[in-house]
Amino acid sequence: MIAGDGEYDGAGLSLVLVARRTRQPSMVNLHDRQPIILDPAAYDAWLDAATPTSAAKDLLRRDLGAQLQFNRVDRQVNLSKNKGGEELIQPIDRIRPVS
């Protein structure tokens, strides 16, 4: 789960916030920002409106972003008309982070 927050107006979602952090070294080749990816053990507390702000901030420190792995995949993945299966997301090669 990507950490974030939303505001509902009764008719649907009207605002979404994605919590982000300074990128990890693994993201250098891909983007200048990185969403915070919550540990599954933190989901319930993050979604509970009764969780105190200080505790919610602590949950953000359990970011799993450093564990991300990136792989090149087939260009066919980018075609919205493509209804391919698992073969499209098989890694072609591992993207190595810049040191």
All heavy atoms as an XYZ file, in Angstrom:
767
protein
N       0.849     -1.172      0.000
C       0.000      0.000      0.000
C       0.891      1.230      0.000
O       1.860      1.323      0.726
C      -0.878     -0.003      1.249
C      -1.680      1.270      1.385
S      -2.568      1.458      2.948
C      -3.710      0.135      2.857
N       0.532      2.167     -0.841
C       1.224      3.445     -0.854
C       0.534      4.344      0.164
O      -0.685      4.454      0.180
C       1.186      4.078     -2.259
C       1.993      3.200     -3.219
C       1.720      5.499     -2.235
C       1.981      3.680     -4.644
N       1.327      4.941      1.040
C       0.762      5.805      2.075
C       0.145      7.039      1.448
O       0.706      7.642      0.545
C       1.850      6.215      3.069
N      -1.027      7.385      1.930
C      -1.700      8.566      1.422
C      -2.933      8.859      2.238
O      -3.181      8.241      3.272
N      -3.700      9.786      1.765
C      -4.916     10.177      2.456
C      -5.891     10.669      1.401
O      -5.509     11.044      0.303
C      -4.605     11.300      3.452
C      -5.733     11.554      4.430
O      -6.701     10.778      4.452
O      -5.657     12.544      5.166
N      -7.160     10.636      1.729
C      -8.160     11.104      0.783
C      -9.284     11.807      1.502
O      -9.462     11.668      2.704
N     -10.027     12.587      0.751
C     -11.177     13.294      1.301
C     -12.374     12.932      0.436
O     -12.325     13.020     -0.784
C     -10.920     14.794      1.236
C     -12.041     15.628      1.777
C     -11.706     17.103      1.675
O     -10.698     17.515      2.269
O     -12.445     17.818      0.998
N     -13.443     12.492      1.064
C     -14.641     12.103      0.340
C     -15.710     13.171      0.516
O     -15.906     13.694      1.599
C     -15.160     10.759      0.853
C     -14.199      9.644      0.601
C     -13.216      9.312      1.525
C     -14.251      8.921     -0.584
C     -12.317      8.295      1.278
C     -13.358      7.902     -0.838
C     -12.391      7.590      0.096
O     -11.505      6.585     -0.157
N     -16.420     13.474     -0.547
C     -17.450     14.506     -0.476
C     -18.861     13.932     -0.566
O     -19.806     14.658     -0.788
C     -17.227     15.547     -1.567
C     -17.290     14.951     -2.969
O     -17.618     13.761     -3.104
O     -16.999     15.679     -3.926
N     -19.006     12.621     -0.415
C     -20.307     11.985     -0.497
C     -20.629     11.509     -1.900
O     -21.315     10.522     -2.090
N     -20.127     12.190     -2.896
C     -20.378     11.803     -4.287
C     -19.205     11.007     -4.855
O     -19.302     10.435     -5.910
C     -20.615     13.045     -5.135
N     -18.105     10.996     -4.158
C     -16.913     10.297     -4.638
C     -15.669     10.954     -4.088
O     -15.731     11.938     -3.364
N     -14.548     10.416     -4.428
C     -13.278     10.932     -3.945
C     -12.993     12.280     -4.596
O     -13.060     12.430     -5.811
C     -12.167      9.943     -4.288
C     -10.794     10.216     -3.737
C     -10.821     10.188     -2.215
C      -9.807      9.186     -4.242
N     -12.718     13.274     -3.784
C     -12.460     14.599     -4.327
C     -11.014     15.049     -4.153
O     -10.593     16.004     -4.770
C     -13.387     15.628     -3.679
O     -13.191     15.656     -2.290
N     -10.252     14.359     -3.306
C      -8.868     14.743     -3.073
C      -8.071     13.517     -2.671
O      -8.530     12.718     -1.854
C      -8.792     15.780     -1.946
C      -7.400     16.138     -1.440
C      -6.687     16.995     -2.468
C      -7.486     16.867     -0.128
N      -6.897     13.355     -3.251
C      -6.002     12.257     -2.872
C      -4.616     12.837     -2.646
O      -4.144     13.656     -3.421
C      -5.927     11.178     -3.977
C      -4.898     10.132     -3.636
C      -7.279     10.541     -4.198
N      -3.985     12.405     -1.582
C      -2.628     12.812     -1.270
C      -1.776     11.553     -1.200
O      -2.158     10.589     -0.547
C      -2.590     13.527      0.083
C      -1.200     13.694      0.644
C      -0.795     15.148      0.563
C      -1.156     13.200      2.057
N      -0.647     11.543     -1.887
C       0.285     10.424     -1.814
C       1.495     10.910     -1.034
O       2.146     11.885     -1.421
C       0.714      9.941     -3.221
C       1.775      8.869     -3.123
C      -0.499      9.438     -3.994
N       1.776     10.230      0.064
C       2.945     10.600      0.866
C       4.194     10.150      0.111
O       4.253      9.043     -0.407
C       2.871      9.936      2.233
N       5.173     11.018      0.057
C       6.406     10.666     -0.637
C       7.596     11.071      0.212
O       7.473     11.785      1.189
C       6.457     11.297     -2.022
C       6.424     12.789     -2.021
C       6.385     13.320     -3.449
N       6.250     14.749     -3.485
C       7.263     15.600     -3.407
N       8.498     15.162     -3.274
N       7.054     16.893     -3.452
N       8.747     10.626     -0.206
C       9.971     10.872      0.532
C      11.102     11.136     -0.445
O      10.932     11.002     -1.650
C      10.299      9.663      1.392
C      10.462      8.400      0.556
C      11.105      7.249      1.251
N      12.453      7.655      1.576
C      13.139      7.171      2.596
N      12.627      6.248      3.355
N      14.351      7.583      2.845
N      12.249     11.478      0.092
C      13.439     11.580     -0.739
C      13.701     10.205     -1.321
O      13.593      9.198     -0.626
C      14.648     12.022      0.114
O      14.317     13.250      0.767
C      15.879     12.197     -0.738
N      14.027     10.158     -2.574
C      14.186      8.856     -3.224
C      15.347      8.056     -2.644
O      16.355      8.612     -2.207
C      14.367      9.035     -4.719
C      15.658      9.729     -5.067
C      15.762      9.968     -6.537
N      16.961     10.771     -6.783
C      17.252     11.308     -7.922
N      16.442     11.153     -8.942
N      18.345     12.007     -8.069
N      15.164      6.763     -2.680
C      16.209      5.822     -2.289
C      17.169      5.668     -3.472
O      16.803      5.954     -4.614
C      15.589      4.463     -1.953
C      14.629      4.491     -0.789
C      15.351      4.725      0.521
O      16.357      4.093      0.810
N      14.841      5.636      1.317
N      18.384      5.179     -3.239
C      19.327      5.003     -4.350
C      18.755      4.156     -5.494
O      19.059      4.402     -6.652
C      20.520      4.310     -3.693
C      20.478      4.768     -2.275
C      19.008      4.874     -1.952
N      17.888      3.206     -5.171
C      17.325      2.348     -6.215
C      16.425      3.123     -7.185
O      16.180      2.662     -8.295
C      16.541      1.203     -5.584
O      15.488      1.695     -4.785
N      15.942      4.301     -6.796
C      15.043      5.094     -7.644
C      15.769      6.096     -8.531
O      15.161      6.705     -9.403
C      14.051      5.871     -6.774
C      12.987      5.049     -6.119
S      11.778      4.410     -7.280
C      10.882      5.879     -7.714
N      17.064      6.278     -8.340
C      17.810      7.322     -9.035
C      17.612      7.268    -10.546
O      17.447      8.305    -11.189
C      19.318      7.244     -8.684
C      20.154      8.128     -9.574
C      19.520      7.616     -7.228
N      17.585      6.090    -11.134
C      17.458      5.966    -12.590
C      16.037      6.162    -13.085
O      15.820      6.253    -14.288
C      17.928      4.584    -13.050
C      19.407      4.385    -12.832
O      20.170      5.337    -12.812
N      19.812      3.154    -12.657
N      15.062      6.195    -12.181
C      13.675      6.189    -12.605
C      12.923      7.489    -12.370
O      12.143      7.921    -13.209
C      12.926      5.064    -11.883
C      13.497      3.670    -12.120
C      12.770      2.669    -11.261
C      13.398      3.300    -13.586
N      13.123      8.105    -11.214
C      12.313      9.278    -10.889
C      12.989     10.061     -9.769
O      13.789      9.519     -9.027
C      10.916      8.824    -10.435
C       9.865      9.857    -10.647
N       9.671     10.896     -9.781
C       8.959     10.028    -11.638
C       8.685     11.661    -10.218
N       8.231     11.154    -11.338
N      12.618     11.333     -9.636
C      13.219     12.157     -8.587
C      12.427     12.143     -7.285
O      12.826     12.749     -6.312
C      13.432     13.590     -9.072
C      12.138     14.289     -9.432
O      11.106     13.600     -9.581
O      12.147     15.514     -9.568
N      11.278     11.463     -7.277
C      10.489     11.319     -6.055
C      10.129      9.859     -5.861
O      10.192      9.061     -6.792
C       9.204     12.138     -6.147
C       9.463     13.613     -6.140
C       8.212     14.355     -6.412
N       7.833     14.077     -7.800
C       6.804     14.620     -8.413
N       6.031     15.447     -7.789
N       6.532     14.344     -9.659
N       9.738      9.513     -4.643
C       9.388      8.134     -4.344
C       8.213      8.096     -3.375
O       8.262      8.721     -2.323
C      10.596      7.436     -3.718
C      10.329      6.020     -3.316
C      11.581      5.332     -2.822
O      12.683      5.682     -3.189
N      11.399      4.346     -1.984
N       7.156      7.346     -3.719
C       6.054      7.212     -2.762
C       6.503      6.364     -1.569
O       7.403      5.535     -1.691
C       4.963      6.492     -3.561
C       5.697      5.777     -4.637
C       6.912      6.598     -4.945
N       5.879      6.599     -0.440
C       6.162      5.779      0.736
C       5.308      4.518      0.629
O       4.097      4.602      0.466
C       5.857      6.544      2.034
C       6.822      7.727      2.153
C       5.949      5.621      3.248
C       6.517      8.653      3.307
N       5.956      3.374      0.693
C       5.260      2.096      0.597
C       5.207      1.506      2.004
O       6.234      1.161      2.585
C       5.981      1.156     -0.376
C       6.062      1.824     -1.752
C       5.256     -0.184     -0.446
C       6.948      1.122     -2.730
N       3.989      1.424      2.537
C       3.826      0.967      3.916
C       4.026     -0.528      4.078
O       3.627     -1.316      3.223
C       2.418      1.307      4.421
C       2.102      2.765      4.667
C       0.660      2.909      5.118
C       3.034      3.375      5.689
N       4.595     -0.890      5.193
C       4.680     -2.282      5.626
C       3.249     -2.779      5.836
O       2.434     -2.077      6.437
C       5.457     -2.314      6.940
C       5.684     -3.701      7.490
O       4.857     -4.599      7.224
O       6.683     -3.875      8.199
N       2.903     -3.970      5.330
C       1.540     -4.478      5.534
C       1.104     -4.492      7.001
O      -0.077     -4.319      7.298
C       1.596     -5.893      4.956
C       2.655     -5.814      3.904
C       3.691     -4.863      4.475
N       2.042     -4.638      7.918
C       1.702     -4.634      9.344
C       1.188     -3.266      9.797
O       0.571     -3.157     10.854
C       2.922     -5.046     10.176
N       1.414     -2.223      9.002
C       0.999     -0.869      9.372
C      -0.338     -0.465      8.754
O      -0.866      0.594      9.074
C       2.079      0.128      8.947
N      -0.902     -1.277      7.872
C      -2.119     -0.898      7.152
C      -3.264     -0.493      8.077
O      -3.865      0.561      7.898
C      -2.620     -2.031      6.260
C      -1.774     -2.357      5.058
C      -2.133     -3.406      4.228
C      -0.614     -1.651      4.739
C      -1.377     -3.736      3.115
C       0.145     -1.978      3.637
C      -0.246     -3.021      2.822
O       0.492     -3.357      1.728
N      -3.594     -1.335      9.031
C      -4.755     -1.066      9.883
C      -4.594      0.242     10.652
O      -5.523      1.057     10.708
C      -5.008     -2.224     10.849
C      -5.541     -3.457     10.135
O      -6.078     -3.317      9.015
O      -5.418     -4.560     10.695
N      -3.424      0.449     11.232
C      -3.194      1.675     11.999
C      -3.226      2.903     11.082
O      -3.773      3.946     11.446
C      -1.865      1.603     12.743
N      -2.673      2.791      9.870
C      -2.663      3.923      8.945
C      -4.081      4.318      8.547
O      -4.408      5.500      8.429
C      -1.843      3.586      7.700
C      -1.813      4.702      6.716
C      -2.524      4.800      5.565
C      -1.055      5.912      6.803
N      -2.256      5.984      4.919
C      -1.351      6.697      5.669
C      -0.149      6.418      7.744
C      -0.783      7.935      5.444
C       0.417      7.657      7.511
C       0.101      8.407      6.377
N      -4.935      3.331      8.347
C      -6.300      3.596      7.899
C      -7.263      3.940      9.036
O      -8.389      4.362      8.778
C      -6.827      2.379      7.124
C      -6.079      2.084      5.828
C      -6.524      0.763      5.244
C      -6.248      3.219      4.826
N      -6.822      3.779     10.261
C      -7.665      4.054     11.419
C      -7.602      5.545     11.766
O      -6.546      6.068     12.130
C      -7.185      3.214     12.606
C      -8.076      3.333     13.823
O      -8.928      4.253     13.877
O      -7.928      2.490     14.724
N      -8.719      6.229     11.642
C      -8.765      7.670     11.928
C      -8.406      7.990     13.369
O      -8.051      9.130     13.687
C     -10.154      8.219     11.599
N      -8.476      6.994     14.258
C      -8.154      7.225     15.669
C      -6.653      7.160     15.949
O      -6.217      7.463     17.054
C      -8.886      6.195     16.539
N      -5.847      6.780     14.964
C      -4.397      6.721     15.160
C      -3.865      8.132     15.353
O      -4.084      8.997     14.505
C      -3.702      6.058     13.953
O      -4.202      4.725     13.812
C      -2.194      6.009     14.120
N      -3.182      8.384     16.479
C      -2.630      9.724     16.724
C      -1.623     10.125     15.640
O      -0.954      9.270     15.057
C      -1.931      9.591     18.076
C      -2.499      8.367     18.698
C      -2.908      7.470     17.582
N      -1.502     11.400     15.392
C      -0.589     11.909     14.375
C       0.828     11.415     14.592
O       1.508     11.010     13.640
C      -0.611     13.455     14.360
O      -1.950     13.880     14.104
C       0.313     14.016     13.307
N       1.302     11.429     15.824
C       2.675     10.993     16.102
C       2.867      9.521     15.728
O       3.903      9.141     15.189
C       3.042     11.234     17.565
O       2.166     10.506     18.406
N       1.861      8.707     15.998
C       1.948      7.285     15.647
C       1.906      7.106     14.126
O       2.606      6.251     13.573
C       0.822      6.500     16.306
N       1.110      7.909     13.447
C       1.041      7.839     11.977
C       2.392      8.208     11.368
O       2.836      7.575     10.406
C      -0.055      8.750     11.451
N       3.053      9.218     11.926
C       4.382      9.590     11.431
C       5.369      8.450     11.616
O       6.218      8.202     10.759
C       4.881     10.850     12.136
C       4.175     12.101     11.690
C       4.708     13.319     12.423
C       3.995     14.570     11.985
N       4.469     15.761     12.709
N       5.256      7.734     12.731
C       6.125      6.572     12.961
C       5.873      5.488     11.918
O       6.799      4.804     11.490
C       5.923      6.006     14.364
C       6.517      6.894     15.449
O       7.403      7.716     15.125
O       6.100      6.757     16.611
N       4.621      5.317     11.511
C       4.297      4.319     10.490
C       5.006      4.626      9.174
O       5.406      3.718      8.448
C       2.789      4.256     10.251
C       1.929      3.804     11.428
C       0.454      3.936     11.076
C       2.273      2.381     11.833
N       5.166      5.903      8.865
C       5.830      6.301      7.631
C       7.301      5.923      7.632
O       7.916      5.798      6.578
C       5.668      7.800      7.398
C       4.238      8.275      7.177
C       4.207      9.795      7.053
C       3.611      7.616      5.973
N       7.855      5.725      8.795
C       9.266      5.323      8.893
C       9.453      3.840      8.563
O      10.566      3.381      8.422
C       9.800      5.641     10.285
C       9.914      7.124     10.521
C      10.587      7.461     11.849
N      10.525      8.883     12.077
C       9.597      9.492     12.813
N       8.675      8.797     13.430
N       9.601     10.795     12.949
N       8.357      3.102      8.448
C       8.418      1.677      8.088
C       8.348      1.505      6.569
O       7.836      0.523      6.070
C       7.255      0.915      8.710
C       7.243      0.917     10.206
C       6.194     -0.063     10.663
N       5.691      0.255     11.976
C       4.680     -0.380     12.538
N       4.047     -1.339     11.903
N       4.279     -0.044     13.746
N       8.825      2.469      5.844
C       8.786      2.484      4.382
C       9.554      1.287      3.807
O      10.690      1.024      4.170
C       9.407      3.795      3.907
C       9.464      3.929      2.412
O       8.695      3.256      1.709
O      10.291      4.735      1.942
N       8.915      0.574      2.888
C       9.536     -0.587      2.249
C      10.201     -0.224      0.917
O      10.653     -1.103      0.193
C       8.487     -1.678      2.014
C       7.806     -2.233      3.266
C       6.800     -3.308      2.880
C       8.825     -2.772      4.239
N      10.266      1.058      0.609
C      10.815      1.495     -0.676
C      12.220      1.018     -0.967
O      12.575      0.766     -2.115
N      13.044      0.884      0.054
C      14.421      0.429     -0.164
C      14.471     -1.020     -0.634
O      15.491     -1.474     -1.135
C      15.233      0.600      1.115
N      13.370     -1.747     -0.485
C      13.337     -3.153     -0.889
C      12.855     -3.337     -2.328
O      12.791     -4.461     -2.825
C      12.430     -3.935      0.049
C      12.915     -3.942      1.479
C      11.937     -4.642      2.398
O      11.148     -5.468      1.978
N      11.988     -4.292      3.665
N      12.496     -2.242     -3.001
C      12.003     -2.351     -4.368
C      13.073     -2.890     -5.305
O      14.252     -2.586     -5.161
C      11.553     -0.983     -4.885
C      10.338     -0.358     -4.226
C      10.115      1.040     -4.789
C       9.109     -1.213     -4.431
N      12.639     -3.689     -6.257
C      13.515     -4.156     -7.326
C      12.887     -3.716     -8.639
O      11.666     -3.735     -8.788
C      13.647     -5.666     -7.300
C      14.353     -6.174     -6.085
C      14.497     -7.687     -6.126
O      14.093     -8.342     -7.076
N      15.095     -8.225     -5.104
N      13.709     -3.327     -9.587
C      13.218     -2.844    -10.870
C      13.761     -3.716    -11.976
O      14.933     -4.062    -11.986
C      13.648     -1.387    -11.089
C      13.188     -0.491     -9.995
C      14.023     -0.164     -8.948
C      11.904     -0.008     -9.983
C      13.590      0.650     -7.922
C      11.463      0.812     -8.974
C      12.302      1.144     -7.934
N      12.889     -4.050    -12.905
C      13.269     -4.879    -14.045
C      12.694     -4.279    -15.315
O      11.572     -3.781    -15.325
C      12.709     -6.297    -13.888
C      13.268     -7.001    -12.686
O      14.417     -7.381    -12.655
N      12.453     -7.143    -11.661
N      13.465     -4.351    -16.375
C      12.935     -3.963    -17.673
C      11.925     -5.023    -18.095
O      12.111     -6.205    -17.822
C      14.054     -3.883    -18.697
C      14.914     -2.661    -18.551
C      15.974     -2.596    -19.662
N      16.656     -1.355    -19.689
C      17.603     -0.974    -18.813
N      17.939     -1.760    -17.832
N      18.182      0.190    -18.910
N      10.865     -4.581    -18.734
C       9.857     -5.504    -19.252
C       9.617     -5.182    -20.727
O      10.068     -4.162    -21.234
C       8.533     -5.439    -18.452
C       8.747     -5.907    -17.021
C       7.945     -4.041    -18.475
N       8.890     -6.041    -21.398
C       8.598     -5.886    -22.814
C       7.856     -4.576    -23.076
O       6.986     -4.163    -22.297
C       7.737     -7.069    -23.267
C       7.662     -7.166    -24.779
O       7.028     -6.279    -25.379
O       8.217     -8.122    -25.340
N       8.158     -3.878    -24.180
C       7.498     -2.621    -24.540
C       5.997     -2.808    -24.766
O       5.231     -1.853    -24.708
C       8.130     -2.017    -25.785
C       9.511     -1.456    -25.533
C      10.015     -0.773    -26.806
N      11.298     -0.171    -26.593
C      11.492      1.075    -26.173
N      10.467      1.833    -25.904
N      12.697      1.553    -26.010
N       5.557     -4.014    -25.033
C       4.138     -4.288    -25.247
C       3.307     -3.932    -24.010
O       2.108     -3.720    -24.108
C       3.934     -5.758    -25.609
C       4.545     -6.152    -26.942
C       3.869     -5.454    -28.106
O       2.646     -5.401    -28.167
N       4.648     -4.913    -29.022
N       3.938     -3.848    -22.848
C       3.243     -3.496    -21.612
C       2.586     -2.120    -21.744
O       1.527     -1.870    -21.187
C       4.218     -3.520    -20.416
C       3.609     -2.925    -19.168
C       4.693     -4.938    -20.146
N       3.194     -1.220    -22.500
C       2.704      0.151    -22.625
C       1.510      0.314    -23.550
O       0.954      1.399    -23.635
C       3.831      1.065    -23.121
C       4.913      1.214    -22.090
O       4.662      1.163    -20.894
N       6.135      1.386    -22.545
N       1.122     -0.726    -24.257
C       0.001     -0.620    -25.194
C      -1.307     -0.943    -24.482
O      -1.522     -2.065    -24.040
C       0.199     -1.580    -26.372
C       1.430     -1.333    -27.231
C       1.556     -2.407    -28.300
C       1.359      0.045    -27.872
N      -2.186      0.037    -24.379
C      -3.445     -0.177    -23.668
C      -4.320     -1.217    -24.361
O      -5.110     -1.896    -23.701
C      -4.218      1.133    -23.523
O      -4.521      1.667    -24.792
N      -4.187     -1.382    -25.665
C      -4.984     -2.379    -26.383
C      -4.472     -3.798    -26.147
O      -5.157     -4.760    -26.443
C      -5.009     -2.066    -27.876
C      -3.658     -2.213    -28.561
C      -3.757     -1.870    -30.023
C      -2.380     -2.027    -30.666
N      -2.412     -1.746    -32.071
N      -3.284     -3.918    -25.609
C      -2.698     -5.229    -25.391
C      -3.350     -5.909    -24.189
O      -3.401     -5.355    -23.101
C      -1.195     -5.092    -25.161
C      -0.479     -6.399    -25.265
O      -1.047     -7.451    -24.978
N       0.765     -6.348    -25.667
N      -3.835     -7.088    -24.389
C      -4.465     -7.863    -23.313
C      -3.598     -9.073    -22.947
O      -4.092    -10.100    -22.538
C      -5.861     -8.340    -23.740
C      -6.790     -7.221    -24.146
C      -7.061     -6.277    -23.007
C      -8.030     -5.200    -23.433
N      -7.856     -3.959    -22.783
N      -2.292     -8.917    -23.109
C      -1.361    -10.005    -22.829
C      -1.370    -10.403    -21.369
O      -1.983     -9.759    -20.521
N      -0.689    -11.461    -21.085
C      -0.663    -11.997    -19.733
C       0.693    -11.872    -19.075
O       1.446    -10.925    -19.322
N       0.996    -12.847    -18.264
C       2.224    -12.865    -17.464
C       3.489    -12.712    -18.303
O       4.478    -12.186    -17.837
C       2.302    -14.168    -16.662
C       1.295    -14.266    -15.543
C       1.623    -13.334    -14.407
O       2.805    -13.207    -14.033
O       0.682    -12.714    -13.880
N       3.443    -13.168    -19.546
C       4.658    -13.101    -20.370
C       5.126    -11.662    -20.562
O       6.305    -11.408    -20.780
C       4.450    -13.788    -21.726
C       3.550    -13.054    -22.698
C       2.051    -13.263    -22.489
O       1.652    -13.979    -21.542
O       1.278    -12.693    -23.260
N       4.222    -10.698    -20.450
C       4.595     -9.302    -20.652
C       5.350     -8.710    -19.470
O       6.053     -7.714    -19.624
C       3.352     -8.454    -20.921
C       2.642     -8.729    -22.233
C       1.418     -7.841    -22.341
C       3.558     -8.522    -23.414
N       5.179     -9.254    -18.315
C       5.836     -8.664    -17.144
C       7.009     -9.499    -16.639
O       7.520     -9.266    -15.554
C       4.825     -8.396    -16.002
C       4.141     -9.685    -15.558
C       3.831     -7.330    -16.416
C       3.311     -9.522    -14.309
N       7.451    -10.446    -17.449
C       8.637    -11.203    -17.085
C       9.855    -10.299    -17.239
O       9.979     -9.589    -18.237
C       8.782    -12.456    -17.960
C       7.668    -13.459    -17.762
C       7.494    -13.855    -16.305
O       8.454    -14.224    -15.640
N       6.281    -13.749    -15.815
N      10.752    -10.296    -16.259
C      11.932     -9.425    -16.341
C      12.792     -9.749    -17.565
O      13.015    -10.910    -17.876
C      12.712     -9.740    -15.065
C      11.726    -10.376    -14.152
C      10.721    -11.068    -15.022
N      13.229     -8.687    -18.253
C      14.199     -8.855    -19.332
C      15.590     -8.777    -18.726
O      16.445     -9.580    -19.004
C      13.998     -7.787    -20.424
C      12.632     -7.994    -21.091
C      15.122     -7.843    -21.454
C      12.258     -6.900    -22.067
N      15.817     -7.790    -17.885
C      17.070     -7.697    -17.123
C      16.850     -6.765    -15.946
O      15.957     -5.954    -15.913
C      18.253     -7.264    -17.987
C      18.075     -5.895    -18.626
O      17.078     -5.216    -18.348
O      18.942     -5.516    -19.405
N      17.702     -6.910    -14.964
C      17.606     -6.132    -13.728
C      18.215     -4.757    -13.953
O      19.265     -4.633    -14.556
C      18.360     -6.884    -12.627
C      18.380     -6.201    -11.298
C      17.139     -6.577    -10.476
N      17.071     -5.778     -9.299
C      17.590     -6.138     -8.132
N      18.201     -7.267     -7.993
N      17.473     -5.334     -7.096
N      17.549     -3.725    -13.480
C      18.086     -2.368    -13.541
C      18.957     -2.159    -12.308
O      18.501     -2.327    -11.183
C      16.960     -1.322    -13.591
C      16.134     -1.514    -14.874
C      17.532      0.088    -13.516
C      14.915     -0.621    -14.941
N      20.181     -1.819    -12.518
C      21.116     -1.633    -11.401
C      21.101     -0.175    -10.949
O      21.181      0.737    -11.766
C      22.536     -1.998    -11.839
C      22.632     -3.347    -12.505
C      23.336     -4.355    -11.637
N      23.591     -5.603    -12.324
C      22.717     -6.578    -12.473
N      21.500     -6.430    -12.041
N      23.020     -7.693    -13.065
N      21.003      0.031     -9.633
C      21.046      1.425     -9.145
C      22.406      2.069     -9.370
O      23.418      1.389     -9.384
C      20.751      1.298     -7.647
C      20.801     -0.143     -7.325
C      20.831     -0.932     -8.591
N      22.392      3.373     -9.548
C      23.639      4.125     -9.685
C      24.213      4.327     -8.294
O      23.513      4.685     -7.364
C      23.357      5.500    -10.338
C      24.618      6.342    -10.360
C      22.792      5.325    -11.728
N      25.508      4.094     -8.129
C      26.108      4.295     -6.798
C      26.650      5.684     -6.648
O      27.065      6.318     -7.512
C      27.261      3.345     -6.535
O      27.213      2.175     -7.249
